[in-house]
Amino acid sequence: MNDSGREFNIVWGAEEIARVIGRTPRQTFHLMASGQIPAKKVGGRWCAERGKLIEFFTKEDAA
């Protein structure tokens, strides 16, 4: 846990992120590279917080 009491569950790599969001790795890479999903590159690898991904895809205005 960090100082705010929030636990981070980091997902590493396009393939694992793709599994979380139900897309192919190729589709996921495109979404990440174009900034359409909450992910960033750290040390040459893509990563994202699982909770933020789920929140992003379950909010009402998600297309």
Order of alpha helices (4+ residues) and beta strands (2+ residues): beta-alpha-alpha-beta-beta-alpha
